[in-house]
Amino acid sequence: MNRLTRTLAVPTAALALLLTGTAQADNVVDETDTEYERIRLVQVVGNLEHPWAVAFLPDGRKLITERARGLYLVDGGEKTRIEGVPDFQARGQGGLLDVVLHPDYDDNGWIYLTYSKADGNRSTPALARARLDGHRLADVEELFESNEYTSPGRHYGSRVLFLDDGSLLMTIGDRGAEPPRAQDTLDHSGTVVRLNEDGSVPEDNPFVGNDAYAPEIYSYGHRNIQGIIQHPETGEVWATEHGPRGGDELNLIEPGKNYGWPTATLGRDYRTEGEFPDAETRRHEDMTDPVFEFLPTLAPSGLAVVSGDRFPAWEGNLLAGGLRAERVLRLVIEDQTVVHAEELLHGVMGRIRDVRQGPDGHIYVLNDASDAGLYRLEPAE
């Protein structure tokens, strides 16, 4: 299924907020009007060093990964290091990455982590699960590792999404050095893989039984997906993906589809701004086009869908974090087409690493810095 990419001009409406960088709990930073909602920005916890992901425990505490330092338990404004995490290599863009709770966490206690697993100077994305026992992890099980170790420490992907059927998707970047690997269907690099909760391969994966494909592959031809969600109303899986210079994409992920990288890309070469060296075309009839191209560059990381009654005017909208763009984009989607976009937090928090909706209905945002924090967007009363 090919779609003509829709590119919208995004209005520039920066929020004039001042972040303190302190470690105070529930520190109200500022209030501002957006197009449809008046919001308040609150610092939940500070003193974070390049955090990557946040997960919400049923008792209100939070788990936060710091890429180079490990896993932390946040209780109010206090954070405590969790021992017993799998060994990981913090090099380049690698380290301890995503953290996600099993949908039946109340019954089984499983916490899922992604990380860069080392073999000498090389590494590969890996997935493990464990249970929290006080301030350490217990019952640690490695479930999956990507099947190629690579020297460059970049393009790990590493977001995890549990689907409604109980299986999970894990994104894996092309690893940076050799983009055509994303078209190698025996290489996990540049793919979304689908696994059962124990790491085994679902029997209904699209390429099971085809010796030309790794059986874990759900979709391929991806550069580096760092945002992925399943829409609670439609069941659609949406992902935000890094392009090169330009070419950042919003994709509708469907099983068995080839999303083109690097054969077909809207992005340009970093050094020359000419055609990407490995690209043959901007679009290919046998490959799936992005639904939306982020212009200007977003460098997307973190993706949430708004539901519940906290932000009624944003119901069903996507919130996409941006690293280089230093903003969150609110995307309105109708019939699988982006029809409107609004900038939030432009230049306020610096690089946005993760965006998630918490169980309380508020939106939580992690910024990516050596003195970062976890922030909460809530309606201003």
C-alpha positions as CSV (number, residue, x, y, z in Angstrom):
1,M,0.0,0.0,0.0
2,N,1.6,3.2,-1.2
3,R,0.5,6.6,0.1
4,L,1.4,10.1,-1.1
5,T,3.3,11.7,1.7
6,R,1.5,14.7,3.2
7,T,3.8,17.6,4.3
8,L,2.2,20.3,6.4
9,A,3.7,23.7,7.3
10,V,3.9,23.6,11.1
11,P,3.1,26.9,12.9
12,T,5.8,28.4,15.0
13,A,4.4,29.1,18.5
14,A,7.1,28.6,21.1
15,L,6.1,28.4,24.7
16,A,8.0,31.0,26.7
17,L,8.9,28.9,29.7
18,L,11.9,28.9,31.9
19,L,13.2,25.6,33.2
20,T,15.1,25.6,36.5
21,G,17.0,22.3,36.2
22,T,16.6,21.7,39.9
23,A,15.6,18.3,41.4
24,Q,12.4,19.6,43.2
25,A,9.4,17.4,43.1
26,D,6.2,18.7,41.4
27,N,7.8,22.1,40.6
28,V,5.3,24.1,38.5
29,V,7.4,25.6,35.7
30,D,4.7,27.6,33.9
31,E,1.3,27.7,32.3
32,T,0.5,28.6,28.7
33,D,-2.3,28.4,26.1
34,T,-2.1,26.0,23.1
35,E,-4.5,26.1,20.3
36,Y,-7.2,24.2,22.2
37,E,-5.9,23.5,25.7
38,R,-4.4,25.6,28.4
39,I,-1.6,23.5,29.9
40,R,0.7,23.5,32.9
41,L,4.3,22.2,32.8
42,V,5.5,20.5,36.0
43,Q,8.9,19.1,36.9
44,V,8.4,15.7,38.5
45,V,12.1,14.9,39.1
46,G,15.4,16.4,38.0
47,N,19.1,15.4,38.2
48,L,18.7,12.9,35.4
49,E,21.6,12.1,33.0
50,H,20.5,11.5,29.4
51,P,17.4,9.5,30.3
52,W,15.8,7.4,27.6
53,A,12.5,6.1,28.7
54,V,9.9,6.1,31.6
55,A,7.4,3.5,32.7
56,F,4.7,3.8,35.3
57,L,4.3,1.3,38.2
58,P,0.7,0.7,39.5
59,D,1.5,2.3,42.9
60,G,2.5,5.6,41.3
61,R,6.2,5.2,41.3
62,K,8.1,5.4,38.0
63,L,11.0,3.5,36.4
64,I,13.4,5.6,34.3
65,T,16.4,4.4,32.2
66,E,19.5,6.5,31.9
67,R,21.4,5.5,28.8
68,A,24.8,5.4,30.5
69,R,24.1,4.9,34.2
70,G,21.2,2.3,34.4
71,L,17.7,1.9,35.8
72,Y,16.2,4.2,38.5
73,L,13.1,4.0,40.6
74,V,11.5,7.4,41.1
75,D,9.3,7.9,44.2
76,G,8.0,11.4,44.3
77,G,11.0,13.6,43.8
78,E,13.5,11.0,44.9
79,K,15.3,8.5,42.7
80,T,17.1,5.2,43.7
81,R,19.4,3.2,41.5
82,I,18.1,-0.4,40.7
83,E,20.8,-3.1,40.8
84,G,20.9,-6.2,38.7
85,V,20.2,-4.8,35.2
86,P,21.6,-6.8,32.3
87,D,25.1,-5.9,31.2
88,F,25.0,-3.2,28.6
89,Q,27.5,-1.1,26.6
90,A,27.1,2.6,26.9
91,R,28.8,3.8,23.8
92,G,27.7,6.3,21.2
93,Q,23.9,6.1,21.1
94,G,23.9,2.8,22.9
95,G,23.3,1.9,26.6
96,L,20.2,1.0,28.6
97,L,17.3,2.1,26.5
98,D,13.6,1.3,26.7
99,V,11.6,0.2,29.7
100,V,8.1,-1.2,29.4
101,L,5.7,-3.0,31.8
102,H,4.0,-6.2,30.7
103,P,0.2,-5.5,30.1
104,D,-0.5,-8.0,32.9
105,Y,2.1,-6.5,35.2
106,D,-0.2,-6.7,38.2
107,D,-0.3,-10.5,37.8
108,N,3.1,-11.4,36.6
109,G,5.4,-8.5,37.6
110,W,7.4,-8.5,34.3
111,I,9.4,-5.5,33.3
112,Y,11.0,-5.4,29.8
113,L,14.2,-3.6,29.0
114,T,16.1,-3.0,25.8
115,Y,19.9,-2.3,25.7
116,S,23.0,-2.5,23.6
117,K,24.7,-5.9,24.3
118,A,28.4,-5.9,23.8
119,D,30.8,-8.4,22.1
120,G,34.2,-6.7,22.4
121,N,33.9,-3.4,20.5
122,R,30.8,-4.5,18.7
123,S,27.2,-4.4,20.0
124,T,23.7,-5.4,19.1
125,P,20.2,-4.4,20.4
126,A,18.9,-6.9,22.9
127,L,15.7,-7.5,25.0
128,A,15.4,-8.9,28.5
129,R,12.7,-9.1,31.2
130,A,12.9,-9.1,34.9
131,R,10.9,-8.6,38.1
132,L,11.4,-5.8,40.6
133,D,12.5,-7.0,44.1
134,G,13.0,-3.9,46.3
135,H,15.8,-2.0,44.7
136,R,17.1,-4.7,42.4
137,L,16.0,-6.8,39.5
138,A,15.3,-10.5,40.0
139,D,14.5,-13.4,37.6
140,V,16.4,-11.7,34.8
141,E,15.9,-13.4,31.4
142,E,17.4,-12.4,28.1
143,L,14.7,-13.0,25.5
144,F,16.2,-11.8,22.2
145,E,19.2,-10.3,20.6
146,S,19.5,-8.9,17.1
147,N,21.4,-11.4,14.9
148,E,24.3,-9.1,13.8
149,Y,26.9,-7.4,16.0
150,T,28.2,-4.0,14.6
151,S,31.0,-1.7,15.5
152,P,29.3,1.8,15.2
153,G,27.4,2.7,18.3
154,R,24.3,4.2,16.7
155,H,20.9,3.5,15.3
156,Y,19.7,1.0,17.8
157,G,15.9,1.7,17.5
158,S,14.9,-0.2,20.7
159,R,11.4,0.9,21.4
160,V,9.0,-1.8,22.6
161,L,5.3,-2.0,22.1
162,F,2.9,-4.6,23.4
163,L,0.0,-5.3,21.0
164,D,-3.5,-6.1,21.9
165,D,-3.0,-9.8,21.1
166,G,-0.2,-10.1,23.8
167,S,2.7,-10.2,21.4
168,L,5.3,-7.4,21.3
169,L,7.0,-5.3,18.7
170,M,10.7,-4.2,19.1
171,T,12.2,-1.7,16.7
172,I,15.8,-2.2,15.5
173,G,17.7,0.5,13.7
174,D,19.9,-0.1,10.6
175,R,23.0,0.4,12.8
176,G,24.3,3.2,10.7
177,A,27.4,1.8,9.0
178,E,25.7,0.0,6.1
179,P,22.2,1.3,5.4
180,P,21.4,-1.4,2.7
181,R,21.3,-3.9,5.6
182,A,17.7,-2.7,6.1
183,Q,16.9,-4.5,2.8
184,D,18.6,-7.7,3.9
185,T,15.7,-9.9,5.0
186,L,18.0,-12.2,6.9
187,D,19.4,-9.4,9.0
188,H,17.3,-8.0,11.9
189,S,18.9,-4.5,11.4
190,G,16.5,-2.0,10.0
191,T,13.4,-3.9,11.0
192,V,10.5,-4.2,13.4
193,V,10.5,-7.7,15.0
194,R,7.4,-9.3,16.5
195,L,7.9,-11.7,19.4
196,N,5.8,-13.5,22.0
197,E,6.1,-12.3,25.5
198,D,8.7,-15.0,26.2
199,G,10.8,-14.0,23.2
200,S,9.7,-16.9,21.0
201,V,8.5,-16.3,17.4
202,P,4.7,-16.1,16.8
203,E,3.5,-18.7,14.4
204,D,1.5,-16.0,12.4
205,N,4.4,-13.7,11.8
206,P,4.3,-12.7,8.1
207,F,7.5,-14.5,7.0
208,V,7.4,-17.7,9.2
209,G,8.3,-20.6,6.9
210,N,10.0,-18.4,4.3
211,D,13.7,-19.2,4.4
212,A,14.6,-15.9,2.7
213,Y,13.5,-14.0,5.8
214,A,14.4,-14.0,9.5
215,P,11.2,-15.3,11.1
216,E,11.1,-12.6,13.7
217,I,10.7,-9.8,11.1
218,Y,7.3,-8.0,11.1
219,S,8.3,-5.2,8.8
220,Y,11.6,-4.0,7.3
221,G,13.3,-1.2,5.3
222,H,13.5,1.1,8.4
223,R,16.3,3.4,9.3
224,N,15.8,4.0,13.0
225,I,12.4,4.0,14.7
226,Q,12.4,5.6,18.1
227,G,8.7,6.1,18.6
228,I,5.9,3.5,18.3
229,I,2.3,3.2,19.6
230,Q,-0.9,1.3,19.0
231,H,-3.9,3.5,18.7
232,P,-6.5,2.4,21.3
233,E,-9.5,3.1,19.1
234,T,-8.3,1.9,15.6
235,G,-5.7,-0.7,16.6
236,E,-3.3,0.9,14.1
237,V,0.4,0.8,14.8
238,W,2.1,4.2,14.2
239,A,5.8,4.8,14.3
240,T,8.1,7.8,14.0
241,E,11.4,7.2,12.2
242,H,14.6,9.1,11.7
243,G,15.6,9.9,8.2
244,P,19.0,11.3,7.2
245,R,18.9,15.1,6.4
246,G,15.2,15.5,6.1
247,G,13.1,12.4,5.5
248,D,12.0,11.9,9.1
249,E,8.8,9.9,8.8
250,L,5.5,9.0,10.4
251,N,4.7,5.4,9.3
252,L,1.7,3.2,9.6
253,I,3.3,-0.2,10.4
254,E,1.7,-3.2,8.8
255,P,2.9,-6.8,8.7
256,G,5.1,-7.9,5.8
257,K,5.6,-4.4,4.4
258,N,8.9,-3.0,3.1
259,Y,9.3,0.7,4.1
260,G,12.0,1.4,1.6
261,W,15.1,2.5,3.4
262,P,17.6,3.2,1.9
263,T,16.4,2.3,-1.6
264,A,13.6,4.8,-1.4
265,T,13.9,7.9,0.8
266,L,12.8,11.5,1.0
267,G,15.9,12.4,2.9
268,R,19.2,13.9,1.6
269,D,22.9,13.2,2.1
270,Y,24.2,14.8,5.3
271,R,27.3,16.3,3.8
272,T,26.1,17.4,0.3
273,E,22.3,17.7,0.7
274,G,22.2,15.8,-2.6
275,E,20.6,12.5,-3.1
276,F,21.3,9.9,-0.4
277,P,24.1,7.7,-1.8
278,D,22.3,4.4,-1.4
279,A,19.0,5.7,-2.7
280,E,17.6,4.8,-6.1
281,T,14.4,6.9,-5.9
282,R,12.2,9.0,-3.6
283,R,9.4,6.5,-4.0
284,H,9.2,2.9,-5.1
285,E,6.0,1.2,-6.3
286,D,6.8,-2.0,-4.4
287,M,7.6,-0.2,-1.1
288,T,5.4,1.6,1.4
289,D,5.5,5.4,1.5
290,P,5.4,7.3,4.8
291,V,2.1,8.8,5.8
292,F,3.8,12.1,6.7
293,E,7.2,13.7,6.3
294,F,8.3,15.9,9.2
295,L,9.6,19.2,7.8
296,P,11.6,20.9,9.1
297,T,13.6,18.0,10.6
298,L,12.2,16.6,13.8
299,A,14.7,13.8,14.7
300,P,11.8,11.9,16.3
301,S,12.0,10.1,19.6
302,G,9.0,9.1,21.8
303,L,5.4,8.8,20.7
304,A,2.2,8.9,22.6
305,V,-1.5,8.8,21.7
306,V,-3.9,11.0,23.8
307,S,-6.9,9.2,25.4
308,G,-9.2,9.8,28.3
309,D,-10.7,13.0,29.6
310,R,-7.7,15.0,30.7
311,F,-7.2,16.7,27.3
312,P,-10.6,16.4,25.5
313,A,-9.6,18.6,22.6
314,W,-6.6,16.3,21.9
315,E,-8.5,13.0,22.1
316,G,-6.9,10.5,19.6
317,N,-4.1,12.8,18.6
318,L,-0.5,11.7,18.4
319,L,2.3,13.5,20.3
320,A,5.7,13.1,18.7
321,G,8.8,14.1,20.5
322,G,11.7,15.7,18.6
323,L,15.4,15.7,19.5
324,R,17.0,18.1,17.1
325,A,13.8,20.1,16.7
326,E,13.4,20.5,20.5
327,R,9.7,20.3,20.4
328,V,6.6,18.0,20.7
329,L,4.3,17.9,17.7
330,R,0.6,17.3,18.1
331,L,-0.7,15.4,15.1
332,V,-4.3,15.2,14.1
333,I,-5.0,12.1,11.9
334,E,-8.2,11.5,9.9
335,D,-8.5,8.4,7.6
336,Q,-4.8,7.7,8.0
337,T,-3.8,11.2,6.9
338,V,-2.2,13.9,9.0
339,V,-4.6,16.9,8.6
340,H,-3.2,19.3,11.2
341,A,0.0,19.7,13.3
342,E,0.7,22.0,16.3
343,E,4.1,22.7,18.0
344,L,4.3,22.3,21.7
345,L,7.3,23.1,24.0
346,H,9.3,24.5,21.1
347,G,12.8,25.2,22.5
348,V,11.6,25.0,26.1
349,M,13.1,21.7,27.3
350,G,15.8,21.1,24.7
351,R,16.0,17.7,23.1
352,I,12.9,15.6,23.7
353,R,13.7,11.9,24.2
354,D,10.4,10.3,25.4
355,V,6.7,11.2,25.4
356,R,4.2,9.0,27.2
357,Q,0.7,9.2,28.6
358,G,0.6,8.1,32.2
359,P,-2.1,6.1,33.8
360,D,-3.3,9.3,35.4
361,G,-4.1,10.7,31.9
362,H,-1.3,13.3,32.0
363,I,1.5,13.5,29.4
364,Y,5.0,12.8,30.6
365,V,8.1,14.1,28.8
366,L,11.8,13.3,29.3
367,N,14.4,15.7,27.9
368,D,17.8,14.5,26.7
369,A,20.6,16.3,28.5
370,S,23.3,15.8,31.2
371,D,21.0,17.6,33.6
372,A,17.6,16.4,32.4
373,G,14.3,15.8,34.1
374,L,11.0,14.2,33.9
375,Y,8.2,16.7,33.2
376,R,4.4,16.4,33.3
377,L,1.9,18.2,31.1
378,E,-1.4,18.7,32.7
379,P,-4.5,20.8,32.2
380,A,-4.2,24.2,33.8
381,E,-7.2,24.7,36.1
